[in-house]
Amino acid sequence: MTADPGAERRVDDIQRDLAEARQRLADNIGSLINEVHPKAVMHRTIDDAKATAQETLDDVKGFAHEGFERIKGELKDENGWRTDRLIAVAGGVLGVLTFLGIVRGVRR
């Protein structure tokens, strides 16, 4: 409360100012207790972890979708499936499987 420096403050004014200050202090202490209470900190930490996990999941889903669409674009165009590329991919997969079979057979 700003008062005229020359005016004397009445006891009622001082008591009212003290009561208001006491109430603000009590509110601030209550907020501080709620802010630093272990359960409140735990809940905030869990919420932050959930949000981070969801963001990461969304990023991975987006990355996978973009990769799938890119590969699909290589194998299929406006005219349909590109058999030349499908045959190349199938040949590569068959080659890898043959290689793995040979390696597995040699290890036995």
Backbone as CSV, one residue per row, in Angstrom:
resi,resn,N_x,N_y,N_z,CA_x,CA_y,CA_z,C_x,C_y,C_z
1,MET,0.857,-1.172,0.000,0.000,0.000,0.000,0.898,1.227,0.000
2,THR,0.660,2.123,-0.941,1.432,3.360,-0.971,0.627,4.426,-0.267
3,ALA,1.262,5.031,0.672,0.570,6.067,1.462,1.348,7.362,1.331
4,ASP,0.674,8.420,1.586,1.304,9.737,1.579,2.333,9.754,2.703
5,PRO,3.614,10.080,2.383,4.641,10.035,3.418,4.318,10.926,4.617
6,GLY,3.571,11.980,4.402,3.276,12.894,5.499,2.106,12.441,6.355
7,ALA,1.293,11.523,5.810,0.101,11.095,6.543,0.443,9.950,7.487
8,GLU,-0.196,9.931,8.592,0.014,8.851,9.543,-0.896,7.691,9.170
9,ARG,-0.387,6.515,9.335,-1.185,5.321,9.042,-1.995,4.963,10.279
10,ARG,-3.189,4.584,10.027,-4.030,4.199,11.145,-3.783,2.734,11.481
11,VAL,-4.112,2.356,12.691,-3.914,0.984,13.164,-4.711,0.012,12.300
12,ASP,-5.901,0.383,11.906,-6.723,-0.489,11.065,-6.040,-0.760,9.724
13,ASP,-5.427,0.289,9.144,-4.731,0.132,7.867,-3.547,-0.824,8.014
14,ILE,-2.797,-0.655,9.087,-1.626,-1.512,9.328,-2.075,-2.955,9.533
15,GLN,-3.124,-3.160,10.292,-3.623,-4.518,10.543,-4.139,-5.163,9.249
16,ARG,-4.814,-4.383,8.424,-5.316,-4.896,7.150,-4.144,-5.275,6.239
17,ASP,-3.113,-4.409,6.181,-1.929,-4.697,5.366,-1.216,-5.967,5.855
18,LEU,-1.124,-6.103,7.176,-0.487,-7.302,7.730,-1.302,-8.558,7.407
19,ALA,-2.622,-8.455,7.497,-3.476,-9.611,7.188,-3.337,-10.006,5.718
20,GLU,-3.291,-9.012,4.824,-3.124,-9.294,3.391,-1.755,-9.933,3.123
21,ALA,-0.734,-9.389,3.765,0.610,-9.942,3.585,0.670,-11.374,4.122
22,ARG,0.030,-11.636,5.259,-0.012,-12.974,5.839,-0.718,-13.947,4.891
23,GLN,-1.803,-13.500,4.282,-2.550,-14.354,3.354,-1.716,-14.656,2.107
24,ARG,-1.035,-13.645,1.563,-0.172,-13.871,0.389,0.943,-14.856,0.728
25,LEU,1.533,-14.691,1.902,2.599,-15.585,2.350,2.074,-17.021,2.495
26,ALA,0.901,-17.172,3.079,0.311,-18.508,3.234,0.030,-19.136,1.867
27,ASP,-0.481,-18.347,0.942,-0.746,-18.858,-0.414,0.553,-19.281,-1.096
28,ASN,1.587,-18.449,-0.968,2.878,-18.764,-1.589,3.494,-20.026,-0.986
29,ILE,3.393,-20.173,0.327,3.938,-21.364,0.983,3.146,-22.595,0.544
30,GLY,1.819,-22.469,0.457,0.995,-23.586,-0.016,1.364,-23.992,-1.436
31,SER,1.577,-23.028,-2.304,1.979,-23.325,-3.681,3.346,-23.993,-3.714
32,LEU,4.258,-23.504,-2.902,5.600,-24.082,-2.851,5.554,-25.527,-2.364
33,ILE,4.762,-25.785,-1.340,4.643,-27.151,-0.824,4.086,-28.072,-1.909
34,ASN,3.062,-27.617,-2.625,2.497,-28.430,-3.706,3.504,-28.643,-4.828
35,GLU,4.339,-27.660,-5.077,5.322,-27.742,-6.164,6.436,-28.731,-5.860
36,VAL,6.900,-28.782,-4.625,8.061,-29.613,-4.287,7.684,-30.907,-3.566
37,HIS,6.412,-31.159,-3.385,5.987,-32.394,-2.721,6.447,-33.589,-3.574
38,PRO,7.011,-34.616,-2.957,7.547,-35.749,-3.725,6.540,-36.382,-4.683
39,LYS,5.281,-36.493,-4.270,4.288,-37.083,-5.170,4.025,-36.181,-6.376
40,ALA,4.022,-34.878,-6.142,3.816,-33.948,-7.258,4.991,-34.019,-8.229
41,VAL,6.207,-34.081,-7.682,7.396,-34.202,-8.530,7.330,-35.515,-9.307
42,MET,6.944,-36.604,-8.644,6.840,-37.904,-9.298,5.831,-37.850,-10.445
43,HIS,4.658,-37.259,-10.190,3.636,-37.188,-11.236,4.107,-36.338,-12.418
44,ARG,4.784,-35.235,-12.144,5.305,-34.407,-13.236,6.349,-35.171,-14.043
45,THR,7.220,-35.910,-13.338,8.257,-36.676,-14.016,7.639,-37.761,-14.889
46,ILE,6.626,-38.444,-14.366,5.945,-39.478,-15.145,5.261,-38.868,-16.359
47,ASP,4.604,-37.740,-16.163,3.931,-37.078,-17.283,4.944,-36.643,-18.344
48,ASP,6.083,-36.113,-17.911,7.129,-35.714,-18.860,7.657,-36.925,-19.615
49,ALA,7.865,-38.040,-18.916,8.365,-39.257,-19.565,7.353,-39.785,-20.575
50,LYS,6.074,-39.756,-20.215,5.037,-40.208,-21.140,5.001,-39.323,-22.384
51,ALA,5.109,-38.028,-22.178,5.086,-37.108,-23.318,6.290,-37.338,-24.223
52,THR,7.464,-37.539,-23.620,8.670,-37.792,-24.405,8.554,-39.101,-25.169
53,ALA,8.031,-40.135,-24.509,7.856,-41.430,-25.174,6.874,-41.308,-26.338
54,GLN,5.793,-40.559,-26.140,4.812,-40.391,-27.208,5.420,-39.634,-28.386
55,GLU,6.211,-38.595,-28.098,6.868,-37.851,-29.173,7.822,-38.742,-29.947
56,THR,8.585,-39.577,-29.224,9.525,-40.490,-29.874,8.774,-41.496,-30.731
57,LEU,7.687,-42.041,-30.203,6.872,-42.993,-30.962,6.325,-42.338,-32.222
58,ASP,5.840,-41.115,-32.106,5.328,-40.402,-33.273,6.430,-40.173,-34.307
59,ASP,7.642,-39.837,-33.837,8.769,-39.643,-34.750,9.116,-40.933,-35.476
60,VAL,9.154,-42.047,-34.736,9.483,-43.342,-35.341,8.417,-43.743,-36.349
61,LYS,7.148,-43.559,-35.983,6.068,-43.880,-36.910,6.178,-43.043,-38.186
62,GLY,6.464,-41.765,-38.012,6.617,-40.888,-39.168,7.786,-41.312,-40.044
63,PHE,8.898,-41.658,-39.405,10.080,-42.101,-40.142,9.784,-43.394,-40.899
64,ALA,9.121,-44.352,-40.242,8.785,-45.625,-40.887,7.827,-45.406,-42.055
65,HIS,6.850,-44.538,-41.849,5.884,-44.267,-42.917,6.577,-43.622,-44.116
66,GLU,7.458,-42.672,-43.855,8.182,-42.020,-44.951,9.055,-43.024,-45.697
67,GLY,9.726,-43.898,-44.946,10.561,-44.919,-45.583,9.741,-45.873,-46.422
68,PHE,8.593,-46.314,-45.891,7.712,-47.207,-46.638,7.230,-46.535,-47.922
69,GLU,6.805,-45.300,-47.813,6.312,-44.588,-49.003,7.425,-44.391,-50.030
70,ARG,8.634,-44.134,-49.556,9.768,-43.958,-50.474,10.051,-45.263,-51.216
71,ILE,10.087,-46.376,-50.470,10.353,-47.673,-51.095,9.196,-48.057,-52.029
72,LYS,7.986,-47.806,-51.593,6.824,-48.101,-52.427,6.892,-47.295,-53.727
73,GLY,7.347,-46.047,-53.608,7.495,-45.210,-54.795,8.528,-45.757,-55.769
74,GLU,9.531,-46.462,-55.245,10.540,-47.072,-56.104,9.999,-48.316,-56.810
75,LEU,9.048,-49.000,-56.183,8.543,-50.259,-56.725,7.230,-50.121,-57.485
76,LYS,6.542,-49.026,-57.284,5.250,-48.831,-57.940,5.154,-47.387,-58.411
77,ASP,4.759,-47.214,-59.638,4.575,-45.860,-60.155,3.148,-45.712,-60.669
78,GLU,2.881,-44.659,-61.429,1.519,-44.407,-61.898,1.009,-45.481,-62.862
79,ASN,1.929,-46.241,-63.468,1.548,-47.300,-64.407,1.375,-48.651,-63.716
80,GLY,1.647,-48.746,-62.436,1.514,-50.011,-61.717,2.852,-50.456,-61.142
81,TRP,2.934,-51.745,-60.838,4.148,-52.292,-60.231,5.269,-52.326,-61.259
82,ARG,6.457,-51.983,-60.797,7.639,-52.022,-61.670,8.278,-53.390,-61.504
83,THR,7.955,-54.291,-62.424,8.404,-55.683,-62.307,9.920,-55.795,-62.347
84,ASP,10.585,-54.917,-63.087,12.053,-54.989,-63.135,12.661,-54.773,-61.749
85,ARG,12.113,-53.850,-61.016,12.626,-53.593,-59.663,12.179,-54.669,-58.676
86,LEU,10.965,-55.170,-58.838,10.505,-56.255,-57.971,11.373,-57.495,-58.152
87,ILE,11.727,-57.795,-59.404,12.588,-58.952,-59.673,13.959,-58.732,-59.040
88,ALA,14.477,-57.510,-59.122,15.776,-57.218,-58.511,15.729,-57.386,-56.995
89,VAL,14.664,-56.902,-56.369,14.521,-57.032,-54.914,14.380,-58.506,-54.543
90,ALA,13.554,-59.241,-55.276,13.377,-60.674,-54.994,14.694,-61.412,-55.164
91,GLY,15.455,-61.066,-56.188,16.769,-61.694,-56.385,17.710,-61.389,-55.238
92,GLY,17.686,-60.166,-54.741,18.526,-59.801,-53.603,18.146,-60.574,-52.357
93,VAL,16.852,-60.687,-52.098,16.383,-61.439,-50.932,16.774,-62.910,-51.074
94,LEU,16.587,-63.473,-52.257,16.951,-64.866,-52.496,18.454,-65.065,-52.310
95,GLY,19.247,-64.114,-52.768,20.700,-64.197,-52.589,21.095,-64.182,-51.119
96,VAL,20.480,-63.307,-50.342,20.791,-63.228,-48.910,20.390,-64.521,-48.221
97,LEU,19.205,-65.036,-48.530,18.760,-66.286,-47.921,19.674,-67.447,-48.302
98,THR,20.112,-67.496,-49.552,21.050,-68.544,-49.985,22.354,-68.425,-49.222
99,PHE,22.867,-67.219,-49.100,24.108,-66.991,-48.360,23.970,-67.445,-46.914
100,LEU,22.882,-67.072,-46.273,22.654,-67.479,-44.880,22.550,-68.985,-44.754
101,GLY,21.898,-69.633,-45.734,21.799,-71.090,-45.711,23.157,-71.758,-45.844
102,ILE,23.998,-71.218,-46.704,25.338,-71.770,-46.892,26.166,-71.587,-45.618
103,VAL,26.124,-70.406,-45.039,26.873,-70.125,-43.806,26.385,-71.039,-42.696
104,ARG,25.096,-71.218,-42.601,24.547,-72.101,-41.557,24.987,-73.547,-41.774
105,GLY,25.010,-73.972,-43.038,25.449,-75.326,-43.353,26.926,-75.544,-43.051
106,VAL,27.755,-74.524,-43.293,29.196,-74.632,-43.020,29.455,-74.673,-41.524
107,ARG,28.696,-73.997,-40.748,28.895,-73.950,-39.290,28.560,-75.262,-38.620
108,ARG,27.744,-76.078,-39.252,27.359,-77.353,-38.636,28.454,-78.290,-38.789
